Amino acid sequence: MSTMTINGKPASLPDDPDALLVDVVRDALDLTGTKLVCGAGVCGACTVLVDGEPAVSCLMPAQSAANRNVTTVEGIGAAKLHPVQKAFMAHDALQCGFCTPGFIVEAAAFHDRWRAAKGTAVPSREEIGAALSGHLCRCGAYDGIFRAVADACAGRFDGNDILPPRMEARDKVTGAAKYTVDIHHDGQLEGVILRSPFAHARVTELDLAPARAMSGVSAAISLLGDDRIVRYVGEPIAAVAAKDRKTALAAIAAIKLTGERLPAVIGLDDARRPDAPVVFEKSARKKAGNVSEGGGSPAPWKGNLRGPTAAFSKKPRKVRSWVADARAANDPLLVEGTFRTATQQHSCLEPHAAVARFDGDRLTVHVSTQAVFHLMELIAKRYKLGHDKVRVIADHVGGGFGSKASLGAETITAIELAREARAPVRVAYDRHEELSVTGYRPAAEIKIALLPSEQGELKALSFTAYGDTGAATNSTIAALARLIYPAEAKELIDFDVISNLPAGAPFRGPGGPPMAFALEQAIDEAAVRMNLDPIALRKRWDPDPNRQRLYDWALSLDIWRGRKPIAAQSGRYRRGIGVATGYWLYLWQPGSKVEVAVKGGHLVVSTATQDIGTGTRTVIANTVAREFGLEPHEIDVRIGDSKLPEGPGSGGSRVTASIIPPMLLAIEQLKTAIQQNAKRQPVPGSNAPWRDMLAASPDLSVSSVRPEDSKKTAPGIVSPLKQAGFMGMIFGWMMRRFSNLAIGAGVPSSVQVVEVEVDTWLGHVRVVNVHTGIAVGKVVAPALAHSQAAGAVIQGIGYALYEAREVDSRTGDVLSGGMEDYRIPGIADTPEISVHFDQDGFDHVLGGSVGIGEVATVPTSPAIANAIHNAIGIRLTELPIRPDRLVAALRGRAAA
């Protein structure tokens, strides 16, 4: 048997010629810092050093490591932290952390080569980008990574350890952080799902006997519904649990499956044909998925079209009349257009995964989830178990972005296989599953008409959106245009277009980016026709006080003041500056509870929420530390476990606003209890009186539930739903009743100013600079808030320029099922990003803070499109703005 040396120790290698190094490292040696993501050598998460050189272990046969030295991330920081690890921690060059070990390994190798050759010279962004170009981060931590690598190479982290701004940073840069895919119980089996090869069919035969008869297979179950109908390629049909994944895949292949094919419709256009086959008969409509964070509202169905939903319209008949009159009169101020956006995949680097284990009648499930407490409730309800019999754990989550907020097939399958096999079972999706069946931001077709009045006010807005939702409903795009730019009349109509494709899901500001892509370009075009500064026009039409302050900030930027007239340049490369506005709702979750306790002289804070990379642990630690005059690292933060006090889900930018108010109330009560019960008072003149009192305090605990907001708000700060009138009040009631979400007063807002460079020969667009202004109240963790804002911009760049799911229009197969096919931004795509936080506007919220995750990404794609228009004088109306589309537009103008 051959061996290798790994992290300085000998290790055996399997004789199996098909065994890959990543599997040996992770499964046989339990060095789980090395992550398996793409399986194609594209993302870099599995990078290790082989004889000192970086190598992707997902493509390397294990036998190739024979008699060689292998170093994983655990080996890099074993004796003491490498300068790169300290720099990543200091610059918060990470978020969810799933990609971080691969970056650390590559960056450490680059650092060591650089220092040996060039001493403490500072590498350029281009040099760093080239060195790390084989690595991807879906959270978009690239801005911090650039700074971290540059400073490490410059020798600024050669000294002692540092205290990072992020609580769990050390675990993430050393590979110690454990994610769901890293959990391994004794006797654990591997579960794999058999998925439908049909876009639409009735399953007539499902014979599991051949799978059950295979050696190493412990369970095989059906996942079919009562009607035995599958409605998209990839829908779960059956599952097996086996001793390893290789055996499970062989068992899946042995299952006998036959089906009666039914007529299918693929995509937006096909599903809208008058004679299109129906995806969901009336009796089956409840089986449709949900692309919204809310419960949805009643709407008519006709064939595959659900809608119109137009409850947020205002004087729609006047809109139609005024627009028709303006069209007939060839009114030059009437702006009309059709905009199209592509399907955007969440592309979480940690796949959807669950590990289920029964201990008698008690069920423990490790899940990569955005909602540990809510998921526990859903599991308990589904399996008729008491809440005390179900425990959901998510210590670390490798990204979610909206796709991991519900009870998914991976969790159901793991539970049912574990029950059948009487053993722990893990179900972890492969990359094709992750990029096909876990949800997505629906593509959309948007028709817009915007009409200013002769006096220069916004008179009418017509906005009709068709969401390409697949086997799901409840898209909300047009309705979001009700809550920005008040007009005399608005007609806002949403349709779901259902087809035989996997169901969409909420995605970071669901409905917001496509709405803004259309609306913000229409606003920009109106400014052009009215010969007005685009920011000045927004400032005139948009009275929101948060955004008014951001408009003033944007107007003061040198980059904006130096903006050239539209298409004023010639030559191959042209620069343009664009602006766009975004908003999101201030949401919080009723019932959220936080416990603050003294245990053994230390402060412990507990709530059943989770950290998906947004920094929840740090927000909690910073808040408590500030109130007690301590350091954040002195606070013991306990989250990620449903047995803790009920906490909020990580979705809709609700966590900060849900946990800080009850935490502050609990802190005040605990302070009183400490003062009453401490065995001694602080030493006179002590710089840390609370530290002295904590050391002398008996164990105490206080819990508090999230209170309602103060009714005292500044002028102009009201709930956006109140502005929407009676239907807004109804919508707010429905959100609270069916989704357990409250909508508060004030509107988290953002304004982005973007500079692009357009290559008019090849059609390539490079984002050069982004200035993003954000109003979300008090910033609790500044470094992490900056990371969130920069990452949101990078995801918006992907939406604008690169990302699009590709589907076979005949079969319904997802063709872009690998990270070599589905393009997300890399580090070299990262522009210079400047973040401005306006911290006013939310004093009525206890603690003064609301969420940042959604609002920061909404305006990026239209800001880029408006910048392109400024550069070349052509308005691009379809996302992504691919080179071929831009070149075709330039040729079309030239031909005209």
MARRO-253265 format. One record per residue (C-alpha): residue in one letter; x, z, y. Coordinates in steps of 0.1 Angstrom, whole numbers, padded with zeros to 4 digits, always signed. Each point is the difference from the previous one (the first is absolute). Example, Ala and Ser with C-alpha at 12.3 -4.5 7.8 and 13.67 -1.06 7.14 Angstrom:
# MARRO-253265
a+0123+0078-0045;s+0014-0007+0034;
//
This chain:
# MARRO-253265
m+0000+0000+0000;s+0014-0010+0034;t+0002+0024+0030;m+0003+0000+0037;t+0011+0026+0025;i-0028+0009+0024;n+0005+0024+0029;g+0032+0011-0016;k-0015+0008-0034;p+0000-0021-0033;a-0034-0014-0011;s-0010-0020-0030;l-0015-0035+0003;p-0027-0013-0023;d+0007-0028-0024;d-0031-0018+0010;p+0012-0032+0018;d-0032-0002+0020;a+0004+0035+0015;l+0006+0000+0037;l+0023+0024+0019;v-0028+0012+0022;d-0020+0012-0031;v+0030+0018-0014;v+0007+0017+0033;r-0035+0011+0006;d-0015+0006-0034;a+0029+0010-0022;l+0021+0019+0026;d-0028+0011+0023;l+0018-0011+0031;t-0032-0009+0017;g+0015-0005+0035;t+0005-0036-0011;k-0034-0017+0005;l-0016-0029-0018;v-0021-0021+0024;c+0002-0037-0001;g+0018-0006-0034;a+0014-0032+0015;g+0031+0011+0020;v-0018-0005+0033;c-0007+0034+0015;g+0032+0020-0007;a-0017+0032-0010;c+0018+0001-0034;t+0035-0005+0015;v+0029+0019-0017;l+0037-0004+0003;v+0018-0016-0029;d+0038+0006+0003;g-0007+0006+0037;e-0020-0031+0007;p-0037-0001+0006;a-0021-0015-0028;v-0038-0003-0006;s-0006+0019-0032;c-0034-0016-0006;l+0017-0033-0009;m+0032+0014-0017;p+0000+0003-0038;a+0010+0035-0009;q+0027-0013-0023;s+0017-0015+0031;a+0008+0035+0012;a+0020+0007-0032;n+0034+0016+0008;r-0007-0001+0038;n-0006+0027+0026;v-0036+0002+0013;t-0010+0020+0030;t-0036+0007+0010;v-0013+0017+0032;e+0003+0034-0018;g+0037-0006-0004;i+0006-0010+0037;g-0012+0033+0014;a+0010+0022-0029;a+0030+0020+0014;k-0010-0003+0037;l-0022-0023+0020;h+0015-0034+0008;p+0001-0009+0038;v-0026-0026-0006;q-0024+0025-0016;k+0005+0024+0030;a-0006-0029+0024;f-0032-0011-0017;m-0012+0036+0002;a+0009+0004+0037;h-0015-0033+0011;d-0031+0003-0022;a+0010-0033-0016;l-0027+0004-0027;q-0037+0007-0003;c-0016+0001-0035;g+0035-0001-0014;f-0006-0021-0030;c+0024-0027+0011;t+0025+0025+0015;p+0023+0006-0030;g+0007-0038-0003;f+0008-0002+0037;i+0023+0030-0003;v+0020-0014-0029;e+0004-0034+0018;a+0007+0015+0034;a+0025+0025-0014;a+0019-0029-0016;f-0001-0019+0032;h+0012+0030+0020;d+0029+0007-0023;r+0012-0037+0001;w-0005+0000+0038;r+0019+0032+0006;a+0029-0011-0022;a+0003-0033+0019;k-0011+0008+0035;g+0002+0037+0005;t-0027+0013+0024;a-0008-0033+0016;v-0038-0004+0003;p-0015-0028-0021;s-0025-0023+0018;r-0037-0002-0009;e+0007-0034-0015;e+0027+0014-0023;i-0022+0029-0011;g-0029-0023-0005;a+0020-0023-0022;a+0014+0028-0021;l-0035+0015-0006;s-0019-0032-0002;g-0007+0005-0037;h-0021+0031+0007;l-0036+0003+0010;c-0020+0029+0016;r-0037-0004+0002;c-0003+0030+0024;g+0023-0019+0023;a+0027+0026+0005;y+0025-0027+0010;d+0004+0011+0037;g+0014+0034-0011;i+0021-0016-0028;f+0018-0022+0026;r+0008+0031+0021;a+0010+0021-0030;v+0024-0025-0015;a+0016-0008+0033;d+0006+0037+0008;a+0013+0008-0035;c+0025-0028+0002;a+0010+0012+0034;g+0010+0033-0015;r-0027+0021+0017;f-0011+0016-0033;d+0033+0008-0015;g-0004+0037+0007;n-0023+0027-0012;d-0036-0003-0013;i-0028-0004+0024;l-0035+0013+0003;p-0022-0031-0001;p-0032-0005+0019;r-0019-0008-0033;m-0005+0030-0023;e+0004-0019-0033;a+0028-0023+0012;r+0027+0015-0022;d-0020-0004-0032;k-0007-0037+0009;v+0036-0010+0009;t+0014+0017-0031;g-0026-0014-0025;a-0013+0035-0007;a-0036-0007+0012;k-0023-0005-0030;y-0028-0025+0002;t-0028-0006-0025;v+0019-0027-0018;d+0028+0025-0005;i-0021+0026-0018;h+0007+0003-0037;h-0016+0026-0024;d+0011+0007-0035;g-0017-0025-0023;q-0011-0022+0029;l-0014-0034-0009;e-0001-0032+0020;g-0034-0016+0008;v-0005-0037+0007;i-0032-0018+0011;l-0013-0032-0015;r-0013-0020+0029;s-0025-0029+0002;p+0015-0035-0002;f-0034-0013+0013;a-0012-0001+0036;h-0036+0004-0013;a-0011+0006-0035;r-0021+0020-0024;v+0022+0016-0027;t-0015-0009-0034;e+0027+0015-0023;l+0025+0028+0006;d+0018+0011-0032;l+0023+0029+0005;a+0008+0005-0037;p+0032-0021+0000;a+0014+0021+0028;r-0010+0033-0016;a+0017-0011-0033;m+0034-0005+0017;s+0028+0025-0006;g+0006+0021+0031;v-0035-0004+0014;s-0020+0032+0005;a-0031-0012+0018;a-0020-0032+0009;i-0031+0001+0021;s-0025-0024+0016;l-0003+0000+0038;l-0029-0024+0002;g-0032+0008+0019;d-0034+0000-0016;d-0007-0036+0009;r+0034-0011-0015;i+0004-0023+0030;v+0034-0005+0017;r+0000-0014+0035;y+0036-0007+0008;v+0033-0008-0017;g+0017+0034-0006;e-0032+0021-0004;p+0007+0027-0026;i-0013-0007-0035;a+0018+0024-0023;a+0031+0023-0001;v+0024+0014-0026;a+0024+0029-0001;a+0032-0004-0019;k+0034+0016-0005;d+0016-0023+0026;r-0010-0029+0023;k+0014-0026-0023;t-0022+0011-0028;a-0030+0004+0023;l+0004-0036+0012;a+0002-0013-0036;a-0031+0019-0008;i-0019-0015+0030;a+0010-0034-0012;a-0014+0007-0034;i-0035+0008+0012;k-0025-0027-0008;l-0020-0011+0030;t-0025-0027+0005;g-0023-0007+0028;e-0028-0022+0012;r+0012-0016+0032;l-0024+0002+0030;p+0001-0021+0031;a+0024+0014+0025;v+0006-0003+0038;i+0035+0005+0014;g+0005+0009+0037;l-0018-0002+0033;d-0011-0036+0001;d-0009-0004-0037;a-0022+0032+0001;r-0019-0012+0031;r-0012-0033-0016;p-0038-0001-0001;d+0001-0007-0038;a+0028+0026-0007;p-0004+0020-0032;v-0009+0036+0008;v+0027+0027-0007;f-0023+0030+0000;e-0036-0002-0010;k-0023+0024+0018;s+0002+0026-0028;a+0038+0000+0000;r+0007+0003+0037;k+0010+0036-0003;k+0030-0011-0021;a+0016-0016+0031;g+0030+0017+0015;n+0004+0014+0035;v+0024-0014+0026;s-0009+0027+0025;e+0010+0036+0005;g-0036+0007+0006;g-0030-0002-0022;g-0014-0032+0016;s-0034-0007+0013;p-0030-0018-0014;a+0001-0038+0003;p-0019-0030-0013;w+0015-0020-0029;k-0005-0037-0005;g+0020-0015-0029;n+0036+0010+0006;l-0006+0008+0037;r-0006+0036+0010;g-0011+0002+0036;p-0005-0004+0028;t+0008+0035+0011;a-0004-0001+0037;a-0010+0036+0009;f+0027+0003+0027;s-0013-0030+0020;k-0013+0003+0035;k-0025-0025+0014;p+0009-0027-0026;r-0027-0024+0012;k+0016+0000+0035;v+0034-0007-0016;r-0013-0030-0018;s-0018-0013+0031;w+0029+0005+0024;v+0026-0016-0024;a-0023-0030-0007;d-0005-0005+0038;a+0038+0003+0006;r+0008-0025-0028;a-0026-0025+0014;a+0015+0003+0034;n+0036-0003-0012;d+0008+0033+0017;p+0038+0002+0001;l-0001+0038-0004;l-0018-0001-0033;v+0026+0008-0027;e-0009-0011-0035;g+0019-0001-0032;t+0002+0005-0038;f+0027+0023-0013;r+0010+0005-0036;t+0021+0028-0015;a+0015+0002-0035;t-0003+0026-0027;q+0026+0027+0005;q+0011+0020-0031;h+0008+0037+0003;s+0032-0006-0020;c+0007+0037-0006;l+0034+0004-0015;e-0010+0028-0023;p-0027-0017-0021;h-0034+0015-0006;a+0007+0025-0028;a-0015+0031-0017;v+0012+0024-0026;a-0028+0019-0018;r+0004+0031-0022;f-0027+0022-0016;d+0008+0036-0009;g-0031+0010-0018;d-0029-0006+0024;r+0023-0001+0030;l+0011-0034+0014;t+0031-0005+0021;v+0005-0034+0016;h+0031-0010+0020;v-0011-0029+0021;s+0015-0022+0027;t-0030+0007+0023;q-0009+0004+0037;a-0026+0027-0007;v+0009+0028-0026;f-0030+0022+0008;h-0026-0028+0002;l+0014-0016-0032;m-0004+0033-0018;e-0037+0001+0011;l-0005-0036-0012;i+0016+0007-0034;a-0019+0032-0005;k-0033-0018+0008;r+0008-0030-0023;y+0010+0021-0030;k-0025+0029+0007;l+0028+0026+0003;g+0001+0030+0023;h+0023-0003+0030;d+0021+0028-0015;k+0006-0021-0031;v+0015-0030+0018;r+0033+0000+0019;v+0014-0030+0019;i+0036+0000+0011;a+0019-0024+0022;d+0033+0016+0011;h+0013-0033+0015;v-0019-0033+0005;g+0018-0033+0003;g-0023-0016+0025;g-0037-0005+0001;f-0012-0017+0032;g-0036+0004-0010;s+0002-0013-0036;k+0004+0034-0017;a-0030+0019+0015;s-0025-0002-0029;l-0003+0006-0037;g+0017-0031-0014;a+0002-0017-0034;e+0035+0014-0006;t-0013+0036+0002;i-0031-0006-0020;t+0020-0018-0027;a+0027+0027-0002;i-0027+0027-0003;e-0020-0018-0027;l+0031-0010-0020;a+0014+0036+0002;r-0033+0013-0013;e-0001-0025-0028;a+0037+0003-0010;r+0001+0038+0005;a+0033-0004+0018;p+0012-0005+0036;v-0003-0036+0011;r+0015-0018+0029;v-0015-0032+0015;a+0023-0017+0025;y-0009-0035+0013;d+0026-0028-0001;r+0007-0020+0031;h-0024-0028-0008;e-0028+0025-0004;e+0010+0017+0032;l-0001-0033+0019;s-0033-0012-0015;v-0025+0027-0010;t+0007+0030+0022;g-0018-0012+0031;y+0010-0018+0032;r-0010-0006+0036;p-0026-0027-0003;a+0006-0034+0015;a-0024-0009+0027;e-0015-0029+0020;i-0010+0010+0035;k-0020-0020+0025;i+0002+0013+0036;a-0014-0009+0033;l+0009+0019+0032;l-0016-0006+0034;p+0012+0015+0033;s-0025+0002+0028;e+0005-0019+0033;q+0009+0034+0015;g+0028+0004-0025;e-0016+0026-0023;l-0005-0003-0038;k-0035-0014-0003;a-0004-0009-0037;l+0018+0003-0033;s-0011-0017-0032;f+0020+0010-0031;t-0009-0010-0035;a+0023+0010-0029;y-0001-0011-0037;g+0021+0024-0021;d+0015-0015-0032;t-0006+0032-0019;g+0001-0012-0037;a-0021+0022-0023;a-0006+0026+0028;t-0021+0006+0032;n+0000+0019+0033;s+0025-0018+0021;t-0002+0009+0036;i+0017-0023+0024;a-0024-0012+0027;a-0015+0034+0005;l+0033+0014+0012;a-0002-0023+0030;r-0029+0022+0013;l+0023+0028+0009;i+0024-0017+0023;y-0005-0022+0031;p-0036+0009+0011;a-0020-0032+0007;e-0035-0006+0014;a-0009-0013-0035;k+0016-0002-0034;e-0011-0016-0033;l+0022+0013-0028;i-0008-0012-0035;d+0018+0009-0032;f-0004-0017-0034;d+0016+0008-0033;v+0007-0031-0021;i+0001+0011-0037;s+0019-0021-0025;n+0016+0003-0034;l+0032+0015+0012;p+0013+0036-0002;a-0017+0025+0024;g+0015+0006+0034;a+0007+0035+0012;p+0007+0019+0033;f+0033-0009+0015;r+0015+0018+0030;g-0026-0004+0027;p-0025-0019-0021;g-0015-0029+0020;g+0022+0009+0030;p+0028-0026-0002;p-0022-0030-0007;m-0024+0011+0028;a+0029+0003+0024;f+0016-0033-0010;a-0031-0018+0011;l-0012+0021+0029;e+0034+0006+0017;q+0008-0037-0001;a-0034-0008+0016;i+0007+0026+0027;d+0034-0015+0006;e-0016-0035+0002;a-0025+0013+0025;a+0029+0013+0022;v+0016-0034-0001;r-0032-0018+0011;m-0007+0026+0027;n+0037-0002+0012;l+0005+0037-0005;d+0027+0022-0014;p-0011+0007-0036;i+0006+0038+0003;a-0017+0001+0034;l-0031-0016-0015;r+0000+0025-0029;k+0003+0028+0025;r-0030-0014+0019;w-0022-0005-0031;d+0010+0031-0020;p-0009+0034+0017;d+0014+0022-0028;p+0022+0026+0017;n+0026+0001-0028;r+0005-0037+0001;q-0001-0001+0038;r+0032+0022+0000;l+0015-0023-0026;y-0008-0031+0021;d+0019+0015+0029;w+0029+0008-0023;a+0000-0036-0013;l-0002-0015+0035;s+0032+0020+0010;l+0021-0015-0028;d+0029-0022+0012;i-0007-0023-0029;w-0035-0006+0012;r+0009-0003+0037;g+0025-0027-0009;r-0024-0020-0022;k+0001-0037+0006;p-0030-0023+0005;i-0016-0014-0031;a+0021-0028-0017;a+0024+0000+0030;q+0030-0006-0023;s+0015-0030-0018;g+0024-0004-0028;r+0000+0010-0037;y-0002+0038+0005;r-0025+0015+0023;r-0008+0036+0009;g-0035+0014+0007;i-0015+0034+0009;g-0034+0010-0012;v-0023+0031+0003;a-0028+0014-0021;t-0021+0031-0001;g-0012+0020-0030;y-0020+0031-0007;w-0012+0021-0029;l-0025+0028-0004;y+0009+0037+0003;l-0011+0012-0034;w+0002+0034-0016;q-0013+0014-0033;p-0025+0028+0000;g+0007+0028-0025;s+0038-0003+0003;k+0015+0034-0005;v+0035+0014+0005;e+0014+0033-0013;v+0029+0016+0018;a+0016+0030-0017;v+0029+0024-0001;k+0015+0002-0034;g+0032+0020-0005;g+0007+0000+0037;h-0003-0038+0003;l-0027-0023+0014;v-0019-0021-0025;v-0025-0027+0010;s-0023-0016-0025;t-0026-0028+0000;a-0010-0025-0026;t+0011-0031+0019;q+0029-0022-0008;d+0029-0018+0017;i+0001-0038-0006;g+0030-0004+0023;t-0018+0007+0033;g+0017+0034+0003;t-0028+0025-0007;r+0024+0027-0013;t+0020-0003+0032;v-0031+0001+0023;i-0010+0032-0017;a+0034+0016+0001;n+0006-0009+0036;t-0033+0014+0011;v+0004+0033-0017;a+0036+0004+0009;r-0007-0007+0037;e-0028+0027+0000;f+0023+0026-0015;g+0033-0009+0017;l+0016-0010-0033;e+0017-0031-0013;p-0021-0025-0020;h+0023+0004-0031;e-0010+0037-0001;i-0036-0009-0008;d-0011-0004-0036;v-0025-0029+0000;r-0022-0005-0031;i-0020-0032-0003;g-0007-0027-0025;d-0020+0022-0024;s-0038+0001-0003;k+0001+0037-0009;l+0009+0008+0036;p-0026+0005+0027;e-0020-0032+0007;g+0019-0025+0020;p-0006-0035+0014;g+0008-0033-0014;s+0028-0021+0015;g-0021-0028+0014;g-0015-0010+0033;s+0027+0019+0019;r-0019+0032-0007;v+0026+0025-0014;t+0016+0013+0032;a-0033+0004+0018;s-0015+0017-0031;i+0027+0026-0007;i+0015+0011+0033;p-0032+0016+0015;p-0007+0022-0031;m+0037+0008-0003;l+0002+0012+0036;l-0030+0022-0005;a+0014+0015-0032;i+0034+0006+0018;e-0017+0020+0027;q-0019+0021-0025;l+0032+0005-0021;k+0020+0011+0031;t-0026+0027+0006;a+0001+0011-0036;i+0038+0001+0000;q+0001+0021+0032;q-0025+0024-0016;n+0017+0003-0033;a+0038-0004+0007;k+0020+0031-0011;r+0021-0003+0032;q-0002-0017+0033;p+0027-0025+0011;v+0032+0012+0015;p-0002+0002+0038;g+0015-0031+0015;s+0000-0019-0033;n+0002-0038+0003;a-0021-0003-0031;p-0027+0027+0001;w-0023-0018-0025;r+0029-0003-0025;d+0006+0037+0003;m-0037+0007-0005;l-0003-0024-0030;a+0028+0018-0017;a-0019+0033+0004;s-0034-0013-0009;p-0019+0004-0032;d-0014-0031-0017;l-0029-0013+0020;s-0020-0032+0000;v-0026-0016+0024;s-0020-0031-0006;s-0019-0020+0026;v-0023-0031-0001;r+0003-0028+0025;p-0023+0008+0030;e-0021-0023+0021;d+0018-0013+0031;s-0005+0015+0034;k-0028-0015+0020;k+0021+0001+0031;t+0017-0034+0004;a+0016-0018+0029;p-0021-0026+0019;g-0002-0032-0020;i+0009+0016-0033;v-0031-0004-0022;s-0007-0010-0035;p+0002-0038-0003;l-0031+0001-0021;k-0020+0016+0029;q+0010-0031+0019;a-0016-0021-0028;g-0033+0017+0005;f-0026+0009-0026;m+0017-0021-0028;g+0033+0017+0008;m-0016+0034-0006;i-0015-0013-0033;f+0034-0013-0010;g+0016+0033+0008;w-0026+0019-0021;m+0005-0024-0029;m+0038+0005+0001;r-0004+0037-0001;r-0027+0000-0026;f+0015-0025-0025;s+0037+0000+0008;n+0006+0035+0013;l+0016-0013+0031;a-0008+0012+0036;i+0007-0023+0030;g+0012+0019+0030;a+0002-0007+0037;g+0028-0021+0013;v+0015-0032-0013;p+0036-0001-0014;s+0014-0032+0017;s+0030-0022+0000;v+0013-0028+0022;q+0029-0022-0012;v+0022-0024+0019;v+0019-0024-0023;e+0028-0025+0006;v+0004-0029-0025;e+0024-0029-0004;v-0015-0032-0013;d+0021-0026-0018;t-0020-0032+0010;w+0019-0021-0026;l-0006+0021-0031;g-0030+0020+0011;h+0016+0033-0006;v-0011+0030+0021;r+0024+0029+0006;v-0013+0032+0015;v+0027+0012+0024;n-0013+0030+0017;v-0031+0022-0003;h-0011+0026+0025;t-0028+0021-0014;g-0019+0025+0021;i-0022+0025-0019;a-0025+0026+0012;v-0007+0025-0028;g+0003+0033+0018;k+0028+0025-0006;v+0027-0012-0023;v+0008+0028-0025;a+0030-0016-0018;p+0016-0025+0025;a+0025-0016-0024;l-0026-0005-0027;a-0025-0013+0025;h+0025-0026+0012;s+0006-0010-0037;q-0038-0004-0005;a-0003-0021+0032;a+0030-0023-0009;g-0012-0004-0036;a-0034-0010+0012;v+0015-0027+0022;i+0020-0013-0030;q-0032-0002-0022;g-0017-0018+0029;i+0029-0025+0001;g-0005-0006-0037;y-0038-0006+0006;a+0007-0024+0029;l+0029-0021-0015;y+0004+0003-0037;e-0026+0017-0022;a-0027-0020-0019;r-0013+0004-0035;e-0001-0033-0019;v-0028-0007-0025;d-0007-0028-0025;s-0033-0013+0014;r-0010-0013-0035;t+0008+0030-0022;g+0000+0030+0024;d+0036+0010-0011;v+0021+0017+0027;l+0031-0022+0003;s+0020+0023+0024;g+0003+0028-0025;g+0036+0008+0005;m+0021+0011+0029;e+0019-0032-0002;d-0033-0018+0007;y-0017+0024+0024;r+0021+0003+0031;i+0002+0033+0019;p+0024+0006+0029;g+0036+0009-0008;i+0025+0018+0021;a+0013-0032+0016;d-0035-0007+0013;t+0000+0032+0021;p+0001-0004+0038;e+0011+0025+0025;i-0028+0025+0002;s-0007+0023+0030;v-0027+0027-0004;h-0018+0017+0029;f-0023+0029-0007;d-0027+0009+0026;q-0008+0036-0010;d-0031+0005+0022;g-0037-0005-0008;f-0007+0024-0029;d+0001+0035+0015;h-0035+0006-0013;v+0014-0001-0036;l+0015+0033-0010;g+0037-0008-0001;g-0005-0032+0020;s+0011-0023-0028;v-0017-0029-0019;g+0012-0026-0025;i+0024-0029+0006;g+0001-0020-0032;e-0028-0025+0007;v+0001-0006+0037;a+0037-0008+0001;t-0004-0032-0021;v-0033-0015+0013;p+0014-0020+0030;t+0032-0014-0015;s-0012-0033-0014;p-0019-0011+0032;a+0029+0011+0022;i+0023-0023-0020;a-0026-0029+0002;n-0003+0005+0037;a+0038+0000+0004;i+0002-0033-0019;h-0026-0014+0023;n+0020+0011+0030;a+0031-0017-0015;i-0014-0034-0010;g-0035-0002+0015;i-0018-0003-0033;r-0023+0026-0014;l+0003+0006-0038;t-0033+0011-0015;e+0010+0005-0037;l+0020+0027-0016;p+0026+0001-0012;i+0017-0022+0027;r+0020-0019-0025;p+0027-0026+0011;d-0020-0029-0013;r-0031+0010+0020;l+0021+0004+0032;v+0017-0033-0005;a-0033-0017-0006;a-0014+0014+0032;l+0030-0012+0020;r-0003-0034-0015;g-0037-0001+0006;r+0005+0007+0037;a+0028-0026+0002;a-0023-0026-0016;a-0028+0009+0024;
//
